[in-house]
Amino acid sequence: MEPLTTGWIFIGLLFILLFSRMPVAFVLIIVGFGGYWLVSGWVPGLRILAIIPYDKVAVYTMSVLPLFILMGELTYRGGFAEELFVAARNWLAWIPGGLVQATIAGAAAFGAACGSGLASCAVVSRVTIPPMLKQGVERGMAFGAVAAAGTIAQMIPPSVLMVIYGVITEQSIGRLLIAGIIPGLVAAANYMIMVFIRVKRNPSLSPPPVGVSWGKRTTSLLRVWPIALLSLIVMGGIYTGVFTPTEAGALGAFSALVIGFATRRLKFDGLKDALFSSAKTASMIFLIIACAFVFGYFLGISRIPTIISDFLVGAEVPRMVVLIGILVFYVFLGMFLDMIAAMFLTLPIILPAIFALGYDPIWFGVIMVHMCEVALITPPFGLNLFVMKGIIPEAEFGEIVRGIVPFFVMDMVTLALYVAFPQLALWLPGLMWK
Protein backbone atom coordinates (compact mmCIF):
# COMPACT_ATOMS: atom_id res chain seq x y z
CA MET A 1 0.00 0.00 0.00
CA GLU A 2 1.27 3.48 -0.84
CA PRO A 3 2.51 5.54 2.18
CA LEU A 4 0.10 8.37 1.37
CA THR A 5 -2.90 6.05 1.18
CA THR A 6 -1.87 4.38 4.45
CA GLY A 7 -1.54 7.81 6.04
CA TRP A 8 -5.06 8.91 5.16
CA ILE A 9 -6.57 5.58 6.22
CA PHE A 10 -4.86 5.72 9.60
CA ILE A 11 -5.83 9.34 10.18
CA GLY A 12 -9.43 8.22 9.66
CA LEU A 13 -8.82 5.41 12.16
CA LEU A 14 -7.37 7.97 14.58
CA PHE A 15 -10.60 9.99 14.66
CA ILE A 16 -12.70 6.85 15.01
CA LEU A 17 -10.68 5.81 18.06
CA LEU A 18 -10.81 9.32 19.53
CA PHE A 19 -14.59 9.45 19.27
CA SER A 20 -14.76 6.02 20.90
CA ARG A 21 -13.29 7.79 23.97
CA MET A 22 -10.05 5.80 24.00
CA PRO A 23 -7.32 7.76 25.85
CA VAL A 24 -5.45 10.08 23.52
CA ALA A 25 -2.00 8.63 24.27
CA PHE A 26 -3.15 5.12 23.37
CA VAL A 27 -4.74 6.35 20.15
CA LEU A 28 -1.52 8.09 19.12
CA ILE A 29 0.72 5.07 19.82
CA ILE A 30 -1.62 2.60 18.12
CA VAL A 31 -2.04 4.68 14.98
CA GLY A 32 1.59 5.80 14.90
CA PHE A 33 3.14 2.36 15.35
CA GLY A 34 0.57 0.56 13.21
CA GLY A 35 0.97 2.98 10.32
CA TYR A 36 4.77 3.00 10.52
CA TRP A 37 4.80 -0.81 10.56
CA LEU A 38 2.65 -1.06 7.43
CA VAL A 39 4.74 1.48 5.53
CA SER A 40 8.28 0.52 6.64
CA GLY A 41 8.01 -2.97 8.05
CA TRP A 42 7.93 -4.74 11.39
CA VAL A 43 11.58 -4.22 12.43
CA PRO A 44 11.75 -0.45 11.67
CA GLY A 45 8.43 -0.03 13.48
CA LEU A 46 9.75 -1.77 16.58
CA ARG A 47 12.94 0.29 16.40
CA ILE A 48 10.93 3.52 16.38
CA LEU A 49 8.79 2.25 19.25
CA ALA A 50 11.89 1.35 21.30
CA ILE A 51 13.90 4.51 20.73
CA ILE A 52 11.68 7.54 20.04
CA PRO A 53 9.47 7.78 23.18
CA TYR A 54 12.41 7.70 25.59
CA ASP A 55 14.67 9.77 23.33
CA LYS A 56 12.14 12.61 23.08
CA VAL A 57 11.00 12.69 26.71
CA ALA A 58 14.28 12.07 28.58
CA VAL A 59 15.77 15.45 27.69
CA TYR A 60 16.67 18.47 29.81
CA THR A 61 14.13 20.71 28.08
CA MET A 62 11.24 18.55 29.23
CA SER A 63 12.12 18.90 32.92
CA VAL A 64 10.58 22.38 32.94
CA LEU A 65 7.06 20.91 32.64
CA PRO A 66 6.75 19.18 36.04
CA LEU A 67 8.49 22.11 37.72
CA PHE A 68 6.02 24.68 36.38
CA ILE A 69 3.13 22.35 37.22
CA LEU A 70 4.44 21.90 40.78
CA MET A 71 4.91 25.66 41.19
CA GLY A 72 1.28 26.24 40.21
CA GLU A 73 0.03 23.49 42.54
CA LEU A 74 2.01 24.83 45.51
CA THR A 75 0.71 28.34 44.84
CA TYR A 76 -2.85 27.02 44.69
CA ARG A 77 -2.53 24.84 47.81
CA GLY A 78 -0.83 27.69 49.66
CA GLY A 79 -3.92 29.84 49.26
CA PHE A 80 -2.13 32.87 47.83
CA ALA A 81 -5.03 33.74 45.54
CA GLU A 82 -7.37 35.19 48.17
CA GLU A 83 -5.13 38.13 49.08
CA LEU A 84 -4.50 38.78 45.40
CA PHE A 85 -8.19 39.23 44.66
CA VAL A 86 -8.72 41.35 47.76
CA ALA A 87 -6.01 43.71 46.54
CA ALA A 88 -7.51 43.79 43.04
CA ARG A 89 -10.95 44.68 44.47
CA ASN A 90 -9.50 47.47 46.61
CA TRP A 91 -7.69 49.03 43.64
CA LEU A 92 -10.47 48.65 41.05
CA ALA A 93 -13.64 49.15 43.12
CA TRP A 94 -14.04 52.73 41.79
CA ILE A 95 -14.37 51.57 38.15
CA PRO A 96 -17.79 50.64 36.72
CA GLY A 97 -18.06 46.87 37.11
CA GLY A 98 -15.30 47.00 39.72
CA LEU A 99 -15.87 43.51 41.14
CA VAL A 100 -15.76 41.94 37.69
CA GLN A 101 -12.76 44.06 36.73
CA ALA A 102 -10.95 42.88 39.85
CA THR A 103 -11.73 39.27 38.99
CA ILE A 104 -10.18 39.64 35.54
CA ALA A 105 -7.12 41.53 36.79
CA GLY A 106 -6.64 39.10 39.67
CA ALA A 107 -6.92 36.10 37.36
CA ALA A 108 -4.26 37.56 35.07
CA ALA A 109 -1.95 38.15 38.05
CA PHE A 110 -2.60 34.67 39.43
CA GLY A 111 -1.73 33.25 36.01
CA ALA A 112 1.83 34.45 36.58
CA ALA A 113 2.18 31.74 39.23
CA CYS A 114 -0.18 29.08 37.91
CA GLY A 115 0.28 28.14 34.23
CA SER A 116 -2.91 26.12 33.83
CA GLY A 117 -6.23 27.49 32.58
CA LEU A 118 -8.25 24.79 34.32
CA ALA A 119 -6.52 25.23 37.69
CA SER A 120 -6.84 29.01 37.43
CA CYS A 121 -10.55 28.77 36.64
CA ALA A 122 -11.10 26.48 39.63
CA VAL A 123 -9.31 28.83 42.02
CA VAL A 124 -10.91 31.99 40.65
CA SER A 125 -14.37 30.39 40.80
CA ARG A 126 -14.04 29.49 44.48
CA VAL A 127 -12.61 32.86 45.49
CA THR A 128 -14.64 35.33 43.41
CA ILE A 129 -18.03 33.88 42.42
CA PRO A 130 -19.64 33.91 45.92
CA PRO A 131 -18.76 37.56 46.71
CA MET A 132 -19.74 38.74 43.22
CA LEU A 133 -23.16 37.09 43.41
CA LYS A 134 -23.67 38.25 47.00
CA GLN A 135 -22.95 41.87 46.08
CA GLY A 136 -25.25 41.90 43.06
CA VAL A 137 -23.21 41.13 39.96
CA GLU A 138 -25.47 39.72 37.25
CA ARG A 139 -25.05 35.93 37.23
CA GLY A 140 -24.21 35.53 33.55
CA MET A 141 -21.54 38.23 33.70
CA ALA A 142 -20.00 36.72 36.84
CA PHE A 143 -19.84 33.23 35.35
CA GLY A 144 -18.59 34.44 31.98
CA ALA A 145 -15.89 36.64 33.51
CA VAL A 146 -14.48 33.84 35.66
CA ALA A 147 -14.53 31.19 32.92
CA ALA A 148 -12.85 33.54 30.43
CA ALA A 149 -10.36 35.16 32.82
CA GLY A 150 -9.23 31.74 33.99
CA THR A 151 -7.89 31.00 30.52
CA ILE A 152 -5.35 33.85 30.69
CA ALA A 153 -3.09 31.65 32.83
CA GLN A 154 -2.36 29.61 29.71
CA MET A 155 -0.75 32.62 27.99
CA ILE A 156 1.13 34.41 30.78
CA PRO A 157 4.29 32.58 31.90
CA PRO A 158 4.80 30.07 33.38
CA SER A 159 2.62 28.63 30.62
CA VAL A 160 2.54 24.84 30.34
CA LEU A 161 1.06 25.08 26.84
CA MET A 162 3.90 27.31 25.65
CA VAL A 163 6.34 24.66 26.83
CA ILE A 164 4.41 21.94 24.99
CA TYR A 165 4.32 24.03 21.82
CA GLY A 166 8.07 24.60 22.13
CA VAL A 167 8.69 20.87 22.47
CA ILE A 168 6.59 20.07 19.41
CA THR A 169 8.10 22.79 17.22
CA GLU A 170 11.64 22.74 18.67
CA GLN A 171 11.51 26.49 19.34
CA SER A 172 13.15 28.35 22.24
CA ILE A 173 10.97 27.79 25.30
CA GLY A 174 12.39 30.88 26.99
CA ARG A 175 11.44 33.12 24.06
CA LEU A 176 7.99 31.53 23.85
CA LEU A 177 7.33 32.12 27.54
CA ILE A 178 8.36 35.78 27.33
CA ALA A 179 6.30 36.17 24.14
CA GLY A 180 3.13 35.45 26.13
CA ILE A 181 3.44 38.39 28.54
CA ILE A 182 2.09 41.24 26.42
CA PRO A 183 -0.58 39.13 24.65
CA GLY A 184 -1.83 37.94 28.05
CA LEU A 185 -2.09 41.52 29.30
CA VAL A 186 -3.83 42.56 26.07
CA ALA A 187 -6.41 39.80 26.51
CA ALA A 188 -7.11 40.88 30.10
CA ALA A 189 -7.36 44.55 29.07
CA ASN A 190 -9.83 43.73 26.30
CA TYR A 191 -12.05 41.82 28.71
CA MET A 192 -11.96 44.74 31.13
CA ILE A 193 -12.80 47.28 28.42
CA MET A 194 -15.75 45.16 27.32
CA VAL A 195 -17.03 44.90 30.92
CA PHE A 196 -16.63 48.66 31.38
CA ILE A 197 -18.71 49.38 28.25
CA ARG A 198 -21.42 46.88 29.15
CA VAL A 199 -21.79 48.18 32.71
CA LYS A 200 -21.86 51.80 31.55
CA ARG A 201 -24.68 50.92 29.15
CA ASN A 202 -26.51 48.73 31.68
CA PRO A 203 -25.60 49.62 35.31
CA SER A 204 -27.80 46.80 36.65
CA LEU A 205 -25.14 44.27 35.59
CA SER A 206 -22.91 45.24 38.52
CA PRO A 207 -23.16 47.15 41.82
CA PRO A 208 -22.17 50.84 41.66
CA PRO A 209 -18.52 51.82 42.07
CA VAL A 210 -17.30 52.51 45.60
CA GLY A 211 -14.34 54.41 46.97
CA VAL A 212 -11.56 52.71 48.93
CA SER A 213 -9.01 54.57 51.04
CA TRP A 214 -5.40 54.70 49.89
CA GLY A 215 -4.33 53.15 53.17
CA LYS A 216 -6.49 50.12 52.60
CA ARG A 217 -5.25 49.85 49.01
CA THR A 218 -1.61 50.01 50.04
CA THR A 219 -2.03 47.49 52.84
CA SER A 220 -3.73 44.97 50.57
CA LEU A 221 -1.08 45.44 47.89
CA LEU A 222 1.70 44.64 50.34
CA ARG A 223 0.06 41.29 51.07
CA VAL A 224 0.44 39.99 47.52
CA TRP A 225 4.23 39.85 47.70
CA PRO A 226 4.38 36.02 47.34
CA ILE A 227 2.85 36.12 43.84
CA ALA A 228 4.94 39.16 42.91
CA LEU A 229 8.13 37.47 44.07
CA LEU A 230 7.39 34.24 42.20
CA SER A 231 6.61 36.19 39.02
CA LEU A 232 9.82 38.19 39.36
CA ILE A 233 11.89 35.04 39.83
CA VAL A 234 10.43 33.20 36.84
CA MET A 235 9.89 35.96 34.29
CA GLY A 236 12.79 38.15 35.35
CA GLY A 237 15.24 35.27 35.38
CA ILE A 238 14.21 33.98 31.97
CA TYR A 239 14.05 37.43 30.38
CA THR A 240 17.49 38.52 31.56
CA GLY A 241 19.06 35.18 30.75
CA VAL A 242 20.12 34.59 34.36
CA PHE A 243 18.15 31.32 34.42
CA THR A 244 17.15 28.80 31.82
CA PRO A 245 13.40 28.05 31.86
CA THR A 246 14.12 24.82 33.76
CA GLU A 247 16.21 26.61 36.37
CA ALA A 248 13.52 29.29 36.72
CA GLY A 249 10.90 26.58 37.18
CA ALA A 250 12.97 24.81 39.83
CA LEU A 251 13.65 28.03 41.74
CA GLY A 252 10.01 29.09 41.38
CA ALA A 253 8.71 25.77 42.76
CA PHE A 254 11.24 25.84 45.62
CA SER A 255 10.35 29.46 46.41
CA ALA A 256 6.63 28.64 46.43
CA LEU A 257 7.36 25.82 48.89
CA VAL A 258 9.48 27.99 51.19
CA ILE A 259 7.04 30.92 51.10
CA GLY A 260 4.09 28.60 51.74
CA PHE A 261 5.66 27.11 54.86
CA ALA A 262 7.14 30.41 56.03
CA THR A 263 3.75 32.12 55.92
CA ARG A 264 2.07 28.99 57.38
CA ARG A 265 -0.39 28.91 54.49
CA LEU A 266 0.90 25.62 53.12
CA LYS A 267 0.39 22.55 55.31
CA PHE A 268 1.90 19.10 54.91
CA ASP A 269 -1.41 17.76 53.61
CA GLY A 270 -1.37 20.51 51.00
CA LEU A 271 2.19 19.63 50.03
CA LYS A 272 1.23 15.97 49.65
CA ASP A 273 -1.77 16.89 47.47
CA ALA A 274 0.39 19.22 45.36
CA LEU A 275 3.01 16.52 44.78
CA PHE A 276 0.46 13.86 43.85
CA SER A 277 -1.49 16.21 41.57
CA SER A 278 1.70 17.43 39.88
CA ALA A 279 2.93 13.89 39.32
CA LYS A 280 -0.42 12.85 37.86
CA THR A 281 -0.62 15.83 35.50
CA ALA A 282 3.02 15.62 34.38
CA SER A 283 2.77 11.86 33.80
CA MET A 284 -0.29 12.34 31.61
CA ILE A 285 1.43 15.02 29.54
CA PHE A 286 4.68 13.03 29.22
CA LEU A 287 2.78 9.94 28.05
CA ILE A 288 0.96 11.96 25.41
CA ILE A 289 4.21 13.56 24.25
CA ALA A 290 6.03 10.23 23.97
CA CYS A 291 3.21 8.66 21.97
CA ALA A 292 2.74 11.79 19.86
CA PHE A 293 6.30 11.65 18.58
CA VAL A 294 5.75 8.10 17.33
CA PHE A 295 2.65 9.37 15.53
CA GLY A 296 4.70 12.27 14.16
CA TYR A 297 7.28 9.91 12.66
CA PHE A 298 4.49 8.00 10.93
CA LEU A 299 3.09 11.25 9.52
CA GLY A 300 6.55 12.10 8.25
CA ILE A 301 6.99 8.93 6.20
CA SER A 302 3.40 9.15 4.92
CA ARG A 303 4.26 12.58 3.42
CA ILE A 304 0.84 14.00 4.42
CA PRO A 305 2.32 17.14 6.08
CA THR A 306 4.44 17.83 3.00
CA ILE A 307 1.51 17.44 0.62
CA ILE A 308 -0.81 19.62 2.72
CA SER A 309 1.92 22.23 3.07
CA ASP A 310 2.52 22.28 -0.68
CA PHE A 311 -1.22 22.60 -1.28
CA LEU A 312 -1.67 25.51 1.14
CA VAL A 313 1.46 27.32 -0.02
CA GLY A 314 0.58 26.83 -3.68
CA ALA A 315 -3.04 27.88 -3.32
CA GLU A 316 -3.75 30.98 -5.37
CA VAL A 317 -5.10 32.94 -2.41
CA PRO A 318 -3.46 35.47 -0.07
CA ARG A 319 -1.63 33.86 2.81
CA MET A 320 -3.99 35.65 5.22
CA VAL A 321 -6.88 33.63 3.79
CA VAL A 322 -4.96 30.43 4.52
CA LEU A 323 -4.29 31.60 8.08
CA ILE A 324 -7.95 32.49 8.66
CA GLY A 325 -8.96 29.05 7.40
CA ILE A 326 -6.55 27.41 9.84
CA LEU A 327 -7.88 29.51 12.75
CA VAL A 328 -11.50 28.68 11.92
CA PHE A 329 -10.50 25.02 11.83
CA TYR A 330 -9.03 25.31 15.35
CA VAL A 331 -12.14 27.06 16.69
CA PHE A 332 -14.24 24.16 15.39
CA LEU A 333 -11.77 21.54 16.65
CA GLY A 334 -11.72 23.11 20.09
CA MET A 335 -15.46 22.53 20.44
CA PHE A 336 -14.96 18.77 20.49
CA LEU A 337 -11.36 17.92 21.42
CA ASP A 338 -8.92 18.69 24.22
CA MET A 339 -6.48 21.19 22.74
CA ILE A 340 -3.34 19.58 24.14
CA ALA A 341 -4.25 16.51 22.13
CA ALA A 342 -5.25 18.70 19.17
CA MET A 343 -1.83 20.37 19.18
CA PHE A 344 -0.03 17.05 18.94
CA LEU A 345 -2.42 15.80 16.27
CA THR A 346 -2.45 18.84 14.02
CA LEU A 347 0.75 20.85 14.45
CA PRO A 348 2.97 18.32 12.63
CA ILE A 349 0.61 18.73 9.66
CA ILE A 350 -0.05 22.47 9.86
CA LEU A 351 3.37 23.84 10.83
CA PRO A 352 5.23 23.13 7.57
CA ALA A 353 2.67 25.29 5.76
CA ILE A 354 2.82 28.03 8.42
CA PHE A 355 6.61 28.24 8.15
CA ALA A 356 6.57 28.02 4.34
CA LEU A 357 4.13 30.95 4.22
CA GLY A 358 6.63 33.04 6.17
CA TYR A 359 4.88 33.29 9.54
CA ASP A 360 7.09 33.55 12.61
CA PRO A 361 7.01 30.36 14.77
CA ILE A 362 7.15 32.34 18.05
CA TRP A 363 4.22 34.50 16.94
CA PHE A 364 2.27 31.43 15.84
CA GLY A 365 2.89 29.90 19.26
CA VAL A 366 1.01 32.83 20.81
CA ILE A 367 -1.79 32.34 18.27
CA MET A 368 -1.91 28.62 19.05
CA VAL A 369 -2.10 29.13 22.81
CA HIS A 370 -4.83 31.72 22.31
CA MET A 371 -6.83 29.16 20.32
CA CYS A 372 -6.40 26.78 23.26
CA GLU A 373 -7.81 29.49 25.52
CA VAL A 374 -10.83 29.89 23.24
CA ALA A 375 -11.37 26.11 23.31
CA LEU A 376 -11.69 26.17 27.12
CA ILE A 377 -14.82 28.35 26.92
CA THR A 378 -16.36 27.04 23.69
CA PRO A 379 -19.42 24.80 24.13
CA PRO A 380 -20.35 22.01 23.98
CA PHE A 381 -17.09 20.70 25.52
CA GLY A 382 -15.35 23.81 26.87
CA LEU A 383 -13.69 22.41 29.99
CA ASN A 384 -13.80 25.68 31.96
CA LEU A 385 -17.59 25.63 31.63
CA PHE A 386 -17.70 22.23 33.32
CA VAL A 387 -15.22 23.35 36.00
CA MET A 388 -17.55 26.27 36.75
CA LYS A 389 -20.58 24.00 36.92
CA GLY A 390 -18.77 21.57 39.21
CA ILE A 391 -17.65 24.25 41.67
CA ILE A 392 -20.89 26.28 41.56
CA PRO A 393 -23.55 23.49 41.36
CA GLU A 394 -26.47 25.92 41.51
CA ALA A 395 -25.34 27.56 38.26
CA GLU A 396 -27.35 26.56 35.20
CA PHE A 397 -25.18 25.41 32.31
CA GLY A 398 -27.25 27.54 29.96
CA GLU A 399 -26.58 30.75 31.87
CA ILE A 400 -22.86 29.95 31.98
CA VAL A 401 -22.88 29.58 28.18
CA ARG A 402 -24.88 32.79 27.71
CA GLY A 403 -22.51 34.64 30.02
CA ILE A 404 -19.47 33.54 28.04
CA VAL A 405 -20.69 34.90 24.68
CA PRO A 406 -19.42 38.51 25.09
CA PHE A 407 -16.06 37.19 26.27
CA PHE A 408 -15.83 34.86 23.28
CA VAL A 409 -16.45 37.87 21.02
CA MET A 410 -13.61 39.72 22.76
CA ASP A 411 -11.39 36.68 22.25
CA MET A 412 -11.97 37.05 18.52
CA VAL A 413 -11.12 40.78 18.76
CA THR A 414 -7.94 39.90 20.66
CA LEU A 415 -7.04 37.28 18.03
CA ALA A 416 -7.46 39.91 15.31
CA LEU A 417 -5.06 42.20 17.20
CA TYR A 418 -2.45 39.43 17.45
CA VAL A 419 -2.73 38.84 13.70
CA ALA A 420 -2.70 42.52 12.76
CA PHE A 421 0.15 43.44 15.13
CA PRO A 422 2.65 40.55 15.40
CA GLN A 423 4.97 42.75 17.47
CA LEU A 424 2.62 42.27 20.42
CA ALA A 425 4.16 38.80 20.62
CA LEU A 426 7.59 39.45 19.13
CA TRP A 427 8.74 42.71 20.75
CA LEU A 428 9.74 41.38 24.18
CA PRO A 429 11.47 38.22 22.88
CA GLY A 430 13.39 40.43 20.48
CA LEU A 431 14.82 42.37 23.42
CA MET A 432 15.95 39.31 25.37
CA TRP A 433 19.60 38.85 26.17
CA LYS A 434 21.18 36.35 23.81
N, C-alpha and C positions, 0 to 999 in steps of 0.2 A: 504494500500500500504506500502511496506517495506520502512524504512527510507532511505536506500541506493538508491533504485530505485527513490524515490521522489527527492533525492539530485541530481542525474544525470539529471533527467527531468528538474528540475528547473535551473540547470546550463545552459542547452541548451536554456531554455527560457530567461535567463539572456543575453546571447549573441545575441539572436534575438532582444531583446529590445534595446540593445546597438547599434546594427547596424541600428535600426530604428531611431536613433538619439534622443532617449529619454534622458533627463538629467540623469547623472550617479547616483546622489543621489536617484532619484525616482526609478530607476531600482533596486538599492540595497534594498530599503525599501519594494518594491513590492515583489521581489523574496524572501527576507529574511522573511517577515511576512507571506506571502502566504505559503511558504514551512514549516515554523514552525507550522503554523495552521494545515496543513494537517497531519503532523507527530504527534503533541502533543495535538491538540485540540484547540478549539476556545478560551477558557478562558486562558490557558497558553500563547497562542499567543498574546492576548491582554495585558497580564501581562508583557511580554517581551517588547511589543511596548510602554507601559506606563512607564517602569522603566529604561530600558537600555540606550536609547538615552541621557536622562538627566544625568543619573548616570555616563556615560563615558565622557561626555563633560564638565560638571560642576565640574571640578577638578582643583586644583592649577597648575598641570603640564601643562595643556592646555593653561594657560594664557600667556605662552611664545610665542605662535604663533602670535597673533595680535601685540605683542610688537616688535618682530623681523620684521614683515611686515611693521609696522609703521616706524621703524628705517630706513629701506631701502627706503621707500617712501620719508621720510624727506631728506635723503641724496640725492636722485635723484632730488627732487624739489628744493633743495638748490643749485644745480649746482656745487657740489664739484668735479665732474668727470673731468671737463675740465683741471683744474690745475694738476690733477693726471697724465693725459696723456701727458701734456706738459713736466712735469718732467721726465716721462718715455722716451720720445723722446730725451730729452737733454742727458740723461745718456746712451742711447743705440744707438745713431745715428752712432757711429763708427763701429758697428757690421754689417756685411753683412745682408741685409734685415732689417735694423734698424727700419724703420717705422712699419713694421709688428711685429718685436720683441717688440717694445714699446706698440703696441696694445695688445699683449698677456699679457705682464707683467702688464700693466695698468688695464686690465680686471681682472686679478687675484687679484690685490690690491683693486680694486673697489668691488670685491666680498666679501671682509672682512667687508663691510658696507652695503651690499645689500641683499644677501640671496636668490635671485630669478634669475634663468637662463634667463627667458623671459625679465624681467626688465633690467638685465645687458646687454643683447643683444641689446635691444632698445636704451639704453644710449650709449653703445659703438658704435653702428651703426651711430648715429647722430654726435658723436664727432670725430670719426676717419675715416670713409669712405670718406668724401669729401677731407680732406687733403691727404690721401693716393692716391686716384685717380688723384688728381691735380698734385702730385709730381711724378707720373709715376709708381706706383705699379700696377702690372698686375691685372686685374679686378677679375679674378677667385681667385687668392691668397688673395686679399683684402677681398672679400666676405666670403671665407672659413675661414679665420683667425678670423674675427669678429663673425661669427655664432658659431664657435667652442669655442673660448675664452670666449664668453658669458656664456657658460654652467658651467664654473669653479666656478661661484658664488654659484652653488648648492652644492658644496663639502666643500668649505672653510666656516667656521662659520662667521656669524650666518646663518646656513643653515636651511631653512624651511623644506626641505625634510628629513633631519636628525631628526628633531623634530617629523615629522609624522611617520617615521620609529620607533622611540623610543616609540611613543604612541601605535602603532600597536603591537610591540613586548614586551612592558613593560621593556625596557632596560633603563639604565641611560642616560638621554638626555645630561648631561654634558660631560660624557665620549664619547658619539657619536660625539658631536660637536668638541671636541678636536681631536678625531680620524681623522677628515677630513682635518686637517691642512697640514700634510706632503703629503698625497695623492693629495691634490689640487696643491701643489707646484710641485710635480712630474709631474702631467699632464701638467702644464704650461711649465715646463722645456722640456718635450718631444716635445711639439709643437714647442718651440723655436729652439731646436736642428734640427728638421725636416726642418724648414724654413731656417736655416743656411745652411744645406746641399744642399737644392734645389737652393738657391740663388748662392752658390759657383759654382754649376754645370751649372746654367743658370742665369748669372748676369742680363739679360734683365727683370727678374721677379720683380726687385726692383731697385730704384735709388742707385747709389754708396754711400758707407759710407761717412760721413762728420764728421769733428772734431767740438767739442763744448767746449768752454772755461770752466775751473773749476769754475770760478765765476758765469757763467750763470747756470751751473749745481747746484751749491750750493743754489743759489737764488730760483730756481724752486723747489728744494727739500724742502726748508723751507715753501713753500706755500701749501704743502699737509698735514700740521699738523692736519686739521680736521679729515681726514680719519685715520691717524695714531693714533690719540687720541681715536676715536671710537673703533678701533680695539684693542687697549690696554685695554680699559675699559671692552669690552665684553670678549675677549679671555683671557686676563690676570686675570680678576676676576674669571672666571669659572675655569681656570687651577689651580689657587692657592687655590681655595675653599673659597675665600672671599665672592663671590656672588653665589647664585643659578643661573641656567640659566634664570629663570624668573626675578630675581633681576637685572641680567646683561642686559637683554632685556629692562627692564624699565629704567635703568640708561642710556643705550645706546640711546633709543628713546628720553629721556629728554635732553641728551647732544646734540644730533643732532638738536633738536629744539632750544636750547639755542645758539649753535654755528651758526646755520642758521640765527637767528635774530641778533646776535652780529656782524656777518660779513656782514649783510644786503644783503645776498644772498637769503634768504628765505623771501618771501612776504606773506601777509595774504591770498591772492588768492592761493598761493602754499600750504600753510598750510591747507586750506579748501580742495583742491584737494587731498592732501596726506591723510587726515582723511577719506574722502569719498572712495578713492581707497582702503585704508587699511580695512575699514569696509566691503566693497564689497568682497574683496579677503578672508578675515578671515571668513566671513559668509558662503561663498561658501565652504571653507575647513571644517568648523565646521559641516555644513549640511551633507557633504559627510562622515565625521567621524561618526556622530551619526547614520546615516543609515547603514554604513558599519559594525558597531558592531552588529546590528540586523541581518544582513546577516551572520556575523561570528558565531553567536549563532545557526543559522540554519545549517551552515556547521558542527558545532560541533555535533549536534544530528543526522545528516545524516551519520556521521562517514567517510565521504569522505577523510578528511585530514589524519585520522589514517590509512586508507587503502592505500592511495598513499604513505604515509611515510613508511609503512611496505614493500610495493613493492619496493621502491627505496633503502631502507636499505638492504633488502634481495636479491636484484639483485646481481648476481654473476659477478660483474664487479668492478674495482677499484672505490673508491669514487670520484676520480678526473673525471672519465668518467661521473658520475652522475652530478657533478658540471658543467662540460662543456655543458652537455645537457640542464641543467637549464638556463645557460647563453645564449645559442643559442635561446632557447625559448623566453627569454626576449628581445633579439635583434629583433626577428620576431614580438613579441607583440608590441614593441615600434614603429614599422612602422605604426600601425593602431590605437593605443589607447593611450590616455593621461596616462602618467605613474603614476600620483597620483592615478587615478582610478585603474590602473593595480596593484599597490601595495596593495590596499585594497582588490582587487578581488583575488589575487594570494598568498599573503604572508601567510594568514591563512592555505592555503593548502600546500605550499612549506616549510614553516619554521619547522614544526615537523621533516621532513626528514633531513633538514640542521643540526638541533641540534642533531638528532640521529646519524648522520654521524660524529659528533665530531667537526664541524666547529664552530668557535667563533662567537657569535651573533654580537659583535661590528665590527669585521672584515667584516662580511657579510653585515652589514649596509653600509659600505664604498663601497662594491661591488654593492649593490643595487642602491645607489645614482649614482654611475658611470654609471650603465645601464640606469638610468633616463637621465643622460647627453647625452649618445649616442642617446637616443630616440629623443632628441630635434633637432638633425641634420640628422636624418635618413629619407629620402624620402620614401613614398610619403607624409606623414603627419608630418614631423619634424617641430615643431612649430617655432623654430628659423629661419627656412628658410622663413616662411611666414612673420615673423616679419621683416626680412631683406627686403623682397620684398615690404612690406607696407611702410617702411621708405625710401627706395631707389627705387622709382617706375620705374626708367629707367633700373634697373637691370633685365636681363632675368632670369627666374627661372632656365632654363637649365644651365646657367653659374654659378649660385649659387650652384647648385647640383654638377657640375663638380669641382668647387673650394673646396667643402667640402670633396672630396674623400681622399686626402692625410691626412687630419685631422682625418677622420674616421679610417684610417689605424693606425694612431698613438694612437687613443683611444683603439684599440685592443692590441697594444703593451703595453700601460699603464695598461690595464686590466690584461695582462699576468704577469706584474710586481707585481701587487697587489696579484695575486694568488700565485706566486712563493715566494714572500717575505711578509708574513702576518704582520711582524713587522713594515712595513711602516705605517700600520693603528694602530697597537697595542702598539708601543713603547711609544708614548706620553701619552696615557691614563694610561698606566702602571706606569708612574711617577707622576701622579696626587696625590695631597694630599687627604687622605681619609676623 
